[in-house]
Amino acid sequence: MSRGRGSFEVGDAYVLSFNWVAPVRRADGSLAVLKLGVPESEHLYEEAAALRCFAGDGAIRLLDRDLEHGALLLERAEPGTMLRELVPERDDDATDVVIDILRRLHVPPPDGVNLPDVSVHRASFRDHLRYLPCDVPPVPMVERALSLFDDLCASATERVVLHGDLHHDNVLRSEREPWLAIDPHGLVGDPGFEIAPLLYNPDPGRHDDELLALVPARLERLAAGLGVPMDRAVAWAYVGCVLSAVWDAEGGDSDGGRPLDVALMLESHVG
């Protein structure tokens, strides 16, 4: 990636999250997005590696990278409105969009691509139980989720490249395709791991009975569309929702939000 001054015309940064992200115009006039993060960051490496695996099929393209300096140059999705615009009025349509995207993203991991296995998240459950046991999420729920997680990882019959955090704010309208995924976490594992974020989004921090009522139909549609047996889909959904609540607790959130609401809804259906 060129690091000379004048290489990009940089626009106003998007709303800040962990990384600094802004629209840019390249020297040839083409539009792109510049993402800056911690130099030599594992997260940026994994995002770049996942995007290379996807090769623009269902996700934005990786145009260039300079991981030593923590920089990614990405395709810009225009107009860039989020899939959340379809929720709740066209929720089935939104779910069908993510199913189509995930089917294309779930490619076998190519030789030489070093992405972490989804089993790395076991440490989050273990560390929470060891160092931060609390009422939200309840300890028995975390213990059950950890046991299910181990069983699901051990019994997986398929390992594909995973987005790892696909939800309604990470799918944008685009001119090249109707919708494109952004911001992959980059993992390898069972396709069922993708289900949970699609149940508790959008606005996972907000308790919302209307959105919670959409969960059963979403879950059934996702299981069928991704070819995940319903019992495994329910188990993965429960595990992923509890995992999100664990991460929220680590960040100081003592409420649990909709991830915990969904987990409680599913609890009696988990084998």
N, C-alpha and C positions, 0 to 999 in steps of 0.2 A: 504494500500500500504506500502510495506516495506520501511523504511527510513534509513536502515543501510547502511554504506559505503560498496561498492563492490557489491551492488545489481544489478547494471546495468553497462554495458560497453557503454559509451556515445560517439556517433560520432559527427561530425561537425554539428553545428546548421544549419537549413535551413535558407533561407532569412528571416530576422526579420520582423515581422509585429507587432501587438499589443502584442502577446504572444511570449515566447521563446519556440521553437519547435526543437527537435533533434531526430535522429534515435538512438535507443538503442538496445543492445543485453542483454537479461535477463540471470539470473544465469543458467537457464536450456537450454540456447542456442537459444531460440526462439527470433524472431525479433519483435520489437514494436516501437512505437513513444511516446516520453515523451513530454507533453505540460505543461509548467509552466506559470502561470498568477498571477494576484492579488489574494492573499489569500481571501477566502470567496467571490469570485467574483460571481455576479449574472450571468454574461455571461458564465462562466465555469459551473455553476450549470445548466443553461438552455441547454448548449451543452450536458452535461452528461445525463440529463433527456431525451432529445430527442433521443440520441443514445440508451438509455435503451428501449425507446418505439420502436425504429426501430429493435432492437434485431438482428442486423447483416443482415437484409433482405434489400439489396440495399444500405447499408451504412457500413462503417467500424464498428467494434465492440469496445465497451468500455470494456477494460480489467480490469481496476482498477481505483480508484479515491481517492483522499485525498483533498477534497474541502477546508478543514480548512487551508491547506497549499498551495492551489492553484495549484494542480497537477492532471493531467489526464494521464493515461497510455492507449494508443490506439493501435489497430491493425495497422500494417504497410501494405499499399497497394504497392505491387511490380509488375511490375517495376515502377509504380507510374507516368507514363507519363500522361499528362492532356488531357482532351477531346478536348481542343482547337486544337490539332493536326489534327482533322478532318475538321476544318474550314479554308477556305470556300469550298474547293473542295468536301467534303462529308457532307455538312451542314444538309441535310435531315437526314442522318444517325445519326449525332450528336444529332439532335432534338429527334429522336426516342429513343436514349439511355436515355435522361433525362426524357422522357415521361414514359418509363418503370420503371425507378428508382422512380419517383414521385408517380406512381400508387402504388408502394409497401410501400413507406414511409408514405403515407396518411392513417394512421390507426386512428380509434377513440381514443381519449385521454383516457388512462386507469385511473381507479379510483386511487386517491391518488397522481397522477402526477400533480404538480403545475407549469404549463407553462403559460406565459402571453398570453392574447388574442391579436390578431393582432391589435385590436382597440387602443392599447397603442401608436401606431405610430401617432395617432391624435395629440398628443402633439407636434410632430415635425413641423407639418403644423402650428398649433396655435402659437407656440413660434416664428417661423420664421416670421409670419405676425405681431406679436406683437413687436418683438425686432430687427429683421433683414430684414425688407422689402427692396428689392433691384430690380435692373433691370434684374438680372439673378439668378433664374428664375423670369419672370415677375409676379408682384403681382396678376393680374387677373388670371393667370394660376394657381397659388398656391391656390387662393380662389376657383376656379373651382374644382381643385383636392380635396380639403378638403370637399367640398359639395358632390362630387361623392363618396369619401371615406366613409363618414357617411352613404350615401344611400346604398352602397355595404355591409357595415358591418351590417346594420339594416335588409337588405333583404336576408342575407345569409341563405341558407337552409341546409348547411352541415358544420360541424365543425370537422376538422381533425388535427392531428399533422402535422405541417409544418416544412420543412427544414428552410425556411426563407431567404436563400441566395444561392440557388443552381444556379450555372453557370458553364461555361466551364473550369474554373480553380479549381473548387471544385468537380470535378468528375475525378477519377484516374483509370488508368488501374491496374488490380489486377489479381492474380493467382486464388484466391478463386472464384471470379466471373469476367466476362470480365471487368466490370466497377463498382466502388463503390463511393458513395458520402462521402465527408468529411466536417468538419467545419459547422455543423448545428447551426443556431441561436436559434432554439427551440421556436416555437410559436404554438398557436392553432387558427384556423380560416378557412376561405373560401379558397379552393384550388386555386382559381384564383389569389391569392396574389403572387403565385410563378412565374407568367408569366413574369413580367417586367425584372428581371435580365437576363433572357434568351434571351431577345431582344437586350439589349445594351451591352452585353458581346460577345466576349472577348475584352480586352483593352478599357474599357468604357471611359477613359479620352481622347481617340484619335478620332477625326473626320475622318470618313472613308466612302466614298460613296459606296464602294463595299460591306462592311458589312451592311450598312444601307439598301441597296437594298435587303438584305436577310430577312428583318423584316416582310413583308407581308406573305411570305410563312411560316416562323417560327410561326407567330401568328395563322394562320389558322390551322397549324398542331398541335400546342399546345392546342388550344381550342378543336379540335376534339378528340385528344388523352386523354385529361384530363376530357372530358365531361362537359366543361364549355360553356354555350351559348355564341355565338360570341359577342353579345352586351356587356355581362358582361366581357368577355375576353378583349375586346378593352378598356372598362372602367378601369379594374384593371391594364392593361398595362399602360395606361395614368397616373393613380394615382401613380403607382410604379416608373415610370420614373421621374415624378415631385418630388416625395419623395426623390429619389436619388440626383436630382439636388439641393434640399433643403439641404440635408446633405453635399453635396460638398460645397455649399455656406457657411455653418457653419464652414467648414474646411478652408475657405479662397480662394476657387476656384471660380473665377468670370467668368469662361468660360461656364460651364454647360455640356461640353463634349457630348458624344453620348446619354446619357439619355435625355438631352434636345432636341437633334436632333430627337430622336424617338417620344418624346412627341409632338413636333411640327408636325411631320408626321401624328400622330394619331388625332390631335386636331379636325379636321373637321369631324371625324368619330365617335366622342363621342356623345352619345345621351344627 
